[in-house]
Amino acid sequence: MKLTDFRGILQYIPQFREKTFVIGLDGAVVTGENFSNICMDIAVLRSLSIRVVLVHGASAQIKSLAEEQKITPTNLDGTGITDSDTLQLALTAANRLTHEILEALAANDLRAACTNAIIAHPMGILQGVDHLQTGKVERVDVEFLQTLLDHGIIPVLPPLGVDGDGKTFRVNSDSIAVSVAETLKAAKLMFITKHDGIKVGEHVIRQMPVSDLESVLAMQRARVHPEMLSKAIHAVAACKAGVQRVHVLNGSTEEGLLAEVFTNEGVGTLVYANEFQQIRRALKKDVRAILNLTKSSVASEELLKRTRPMIEKQLGDYYIFEIDKNPVACVALHVHADQGKGELACLYVSPSHENQGIGRKLIQFVENRAREMGLVELQTLSTQAFSYFQSKGGFIEGSPDDLPAHRREKYDQSGRNSKVLVKRLKPPGVG
């Protein structure tokens, strides 16, 4: 989808209008070359009546200041010990960074305000170690934040908190973002970092249920990229606290924020608390989605080319697999009732949702539908995915002679020389 094409994001507007997104910005992202574009993306979100809260870190700036002043900080990210010198570094770095954010937002005609909405208390003594002026979130002044949001003002929260006596503590920005997202019942929590997403071993996770990520942290914690460990831990915490979607993306990706929000594929990591998924019959409005889903596979000659009129003519044969009302896969069942046979066709799963068992679910769905219709055999034609149908769907190789006569004629005319795969079906209830 071309992000500058407004039509491409219209489907998402009803979903997100008047919802709250909490965006956590790493300090290095704010001073990066692409930050002005991120602010433009935020302006787009605001123009769609999406409420935005910004929480920023400052570890990169604290480190830089410490080098300038030849001070060794005791804590960069708000999780270790914070002595007086380190707190002063944090205050200076955070205040500078907050001002840069306010300037950048103003340049995009966005109203914003730095707040003291994070009430913190000392982290205290952990395992015998006094963490001094490191704090943790005690509560979020939700009424204050809601008042700002109701007036179209973006709250900007630094990695600091204050207690009832006005004492300041250094607080981890990821934990602040989680607390704010939970308190405001945010629809999304988005961490914008220097990395492409949460990396486990050599691979970036694209989509993962929170239960799976929790298992990774419990059993493969050492394989999580160290700079992404905090994001992974806090993504789990956010989902368990009621935030349905947590995204982690690279702040240097142009239009990355919009791509993560307004495309099915996204550009980073999505961790989700649950998902609403269903297989349903395709509607006329889905024809465009089917064409978009399958175009790359058609280009690689994995699937037969289908035009809009062709799909519309047989629309009743097509089914959509959707997650959160977004089409991510499709399949068709063409029925040859006089022969008692059906053809499984146009099976395609979006790359962003591969390896999640969706293909097998669609095969099983078509198989069940075919049985319900009294068909005795299911066929499918494939030039490249025949081994998948054999191993995952239980098909065996047949021959073109197994095809109904009118289908055989089309087969010969196509010149694709597809393998013909068949599967005998038992009636419903027969073991």
N, C-alpha and C positions, 0 to 999 in steps of 0.2 A: 504494500500500500504506500502510495506517495503521501507523505505526511502533510504536505502543503495542500493536498486535495481535501477540502473541508467535508466533502461528502463521505469520505472514508471513515470519519470519526463520529458521524451523526448517530450511529447505532449505540454508541457508548454514552451519549449525553444524558438520556433519561436515567441510566444506571448511577451516574456520579453527581448529578446536579444536587447542590446543597449538601453533599457529603464532605467529610473532612479528610484531607491527606496530610499526614505528618511526614516531613522530609528531613532526614538527618544528613547533614553535609559534613564530610571530613574537611578539616582545615586546609589541607593541600588542594582540595577541589576549589575552594573559594578563591585562592590565589592562582588557579590554573587559567590557561588561555581560553578555555571554553565556558567559563563561568557566566559571561555576558549572555551566551546562548541559553544557558540553563535558566537565567532570569527571564529571558524571552519565553521559554517554555512555561515557566510559572505564570507569566502574564496570560498565556493561552488558557491555562487551567482556570485562572480567575475569571477570564472572559466567559467561561462555560459555567460559571456559578459554582465552581469547586472551591471550598474553603481550604486554605493552606496555612500550616504552621511550620516554621523553619527552626530546626535545632542544629547548632553547629559545634564541631569539635575545634581543637586548637593545638593538637600535639605537635604538628609540623612547625607551627609558629613558636611554640614554647622551646622546642629544640633549637631553632634558629636563634632566638633571643639569648638562650643560654650560651651558645657558642660565641655570640658577640660579646657577652658580658663575662665570658670565661667562668661560668657557674655550672656545676654539675647538678642537674635537676634530679630530685628523688622520685619524680612521678611525671610521666608525659601524658598518660591517657586517663587519669582520674581513678585508677584502680589500686595504685600502690600507696606508699607513704607520701604525704605532702608536707614538707617543712615550710617555714616562713618564706625563704628565698624562692622556693618553687611556686608558692601561692602568689607571690608578687609577679613572677614571670607569667603565670596563668592569667592574672588580672590584666596585665598589660597586653598580652597577646590576644586575649578574648575581646577586650574593649576595642582594639584596633580592628580586629576581624569583624566584629559586629558592625562597626561603622562602615567598613567596606561593603558589607552586605546591604546595609541601608542605602548607601549611595547607589549601588547597582540596581536595587529595586526601584529607587526614585527615578533612575534613568529610563525605566520602563513604565513610568506613571503608576507605580504601585505604592500604595500607602503601607507603611510598616512601622512597628514600634518594638524597641527592646524592652523586655519586661523582667520583673522580679517575681514571676509566678511560681518559681520552683522553691519550695520550702524544704530545707535540708536539715539533717542533724549529723553529728559525727559518725563516721564508720566505726570508730571505737577501737578496741583492742581485739585483734584477731590472731589466734594461735600465739598469744603472748606478745604480739607486736602492736604498739600504739601507732595508728595511721594518722595521727595528729590532725591536720586540717583537710584531710580527705573526707568527703561527706557522701551521703546517699540520700535519695529522694524520700522525704517523709510524706509529702502530699503535694498535689498540684492545685494551684488556685484556679479552678475550672471556671468559676464565675467571671473572673478577670479576663481569661482567655476568650470565653464565649462573648463577652461584651465587645471585645476588639473584633472578633470574627463577625459578629452581627452588624458591625459598622464598616465592614469591608477592609479591615486593617489586618495585615499579616503579622502575627506575633513572631518575634525573633528571639530565641532563647540561647544564651551562651552556655558553656559547660561549667556553670557555677550555680550555687544555691545559697540561700541565706536562711538563718534560723530566726526565731522570734526576737532575739536580741540584736538583730542586724549583723551578725557575724557571718562572714563569707567562707564557703567551703568549695574546694575543687571537686566536681562531680563528673563522672564519666558521661559523655554526651549520648552514647548509645542507650544507657539506662534511662536518661532523661527522656529520650525519644520514645522509648517503650512506655514509660509512665504517662507521658502526655497522650500517646495514642490510645492507651487503655482508658484514661480518664475521659477523653473526648469521644470515646467510642468511634475512633477513626475507621474509615473504610479501608484505608491503606496506610502502611508504614513503609517509606522508601528510604533506603540508605544509599547515598551517592558517594562513591569511593574512587580510588585510583585503579581499582581492579574490575575485571569483567563480570565478576560474580563470586559466589562461594566456590572455592576450588578444593576438591578432594583428590589427592594424588595429582595426576596430570590432567584431570578433567574438571571443567566448570559445570556445576549442577545447573541445569536449565529450569527444571520444575521438580518439586519434591514435596510430598505431604509432610507435615511437621513431625509426625510419628517416625518417619524414615530418617529425617535429619536428627531427631533425638537419638535414634539408634546409632547413627554415624558418630555422634559426639560421645556416646557411651562406649562404643567398641572400636572406633577408628579415629579417635580424637587427634592422634599424632599425624594423621594424613591430611587433616584440614590445614590449608595454608595459614601460617601463623598470623598474618596480617588480616585474615578474614575470620579468625576464630571468634572474636568478640561479636562480629555481625551474626555468625551462626548461632552463638549462644543466645543473643538477644532476639533473633528471629524466632527461636523456639519459645522464649519467654513471652514475646508479644502474642504469638498464636494461642498459647495456653491462657493468656489473659483476655482473650476474646477478639483480638484483631484478626480478621479473616485472611488478609493477604499481606505478606511482607516481601518487598522487592529489594534486591541488591544489584546495583548497576554501576557502570563506569562513567564517571563524570566528564571524561574527555570525548565521549561519543556524541557527535553532533545530532541533535534532536533525539538523544537517547531517552530523555525523560518522557517525551511524547510517545516514542516508539514502545516504551515499556508499558505505558498506560493504554494506548489506543491500538495495539495490534495483538493478535492471538499469540504470535511467536515471542514477542518481547525481545530484549537485547541483553538481559542479565539473568539473575536467578530469581525465581518465584518460589516462595515457601508458603504453603496454604494450610489453613486449619481444617477445612473441609471443602468439598466441591459438590455442586449440583450437576449431575450428568444424566443424560437420557439419550435414547435412540428414538427418533420420531420420523414420521413420514415427511418427505420434503414438500415444501410449499413453493409457489411461484416465486416468492421473494428470495428463495434459497438458490435459484439457478445461478445467479452471479457468484455466490459463495462456492458452489460446486465447480464452476469454471476456474475460479481463482485457486481453489485447493488443488486441482488436478493439472494445472497448466505446465508445471515443471516436469511432471511425470509424462505428460503428453509430448513435451519437447524432447525428452530422452527416449521416446518410443516405448516406454514401459506400459502406458495406457493408450488405448485407441482414442483418436481425436473425436470429440463430440462437440457439436455446435449448440448454440442456445436453442434453435428450433428443434434439434434432435432430442435434447433433454426435456424441453417443454412438452413434446409429443408423447413422451413416455414418463412424464413426471411422477405418475402414480407408482412407478417401479423403484423410485429412489428414496433413500433414507439418509438422515443426517445424524451424526453423533455430535452432541453439543455439550460443552462444559460451561457452566455459568452463562447459558444462552448464547455462547459463541460456537459456531460450527468449526470443528477441528478434524472431522473425518466424514467420509461418505461411502455409500455402497448402493448397489442396485440389485434387484431380483427380477429378471425377465422370465416370465412364465410361458412355457409351451404346454398348455393344458392338454391338448389332444395327444401329446406324447407322454404325459405324466412326468415331464422334466422341467427343471428350472435352471437358469443360468445366473450364477453369482458374477456380477460385473462391476466395474468402476470402483473397486475397493481402493481407497487411498486414505492415509493418515498423515496429517501435517507433521513435518520434521520436528517441530517443537514438542510433539506429543508421542513421538516414537518410543518404543520399549516400555510402554505402560500397559500393554495387553489390549489396547483398543482394537487392533486388527482382529485378534482372536474373538473378542466380544462381538464384532460385526459379523464375522463368519458364523458364529454360533447363532446369532440373531436371525440371519438369513436362513440357516439350516432349520431352525425352529419354525419360521414362517412357512418354509417349503413343506414341512411335515404337516402343519396345520391345514395347508391347502390340498393335502392328499397327494403331493408329488412323491415319486418313488426314487428319483435320481436328481442330484445336483451336479451341475457342470460349471467349470470355469476355464477360461482361456488365458494363457499367460506366456509372455516372451522372456521375462526376466525373474519373476517372483514364484516360479513353479515349485521350487524347493520349499518355499515358505508354506504354500498351500499343502504340500505333502507332509511336512513335519508338524505344522501347527493345526492344520484343518482336517487331516486324515484322508486327503484325496489321493487317488492313484492315477497313474498315467493311462489315458485312453488313446483314442485315435479320432481323426476327423469323421470317421464313419459313425461315431457315436452321436454326432450332432443331428438334430432334426433337419430334414431336407432343406427347408428355406434358410436355416442358419448355416448349413454347410455351404450353400451358394454364396452367402455373404463372406464366409470364411475364405473361400477360394478367391473371391474378388479382391479381398483386402491385401493379399500377398504378404501378410505378416508372418505366416508360417508358425503361428502360436502353437504351443503345446496344449493339448486338450486333456484336462484333468476331470475325473469323475468321482462321485461318491454316492453309493447306494444308501437310501434313507429308510429307516424303520419307521413304521407308523407311530404316532404319539402313544406313549404308555407301554410300548413294546421294548423289553430289555435286550 
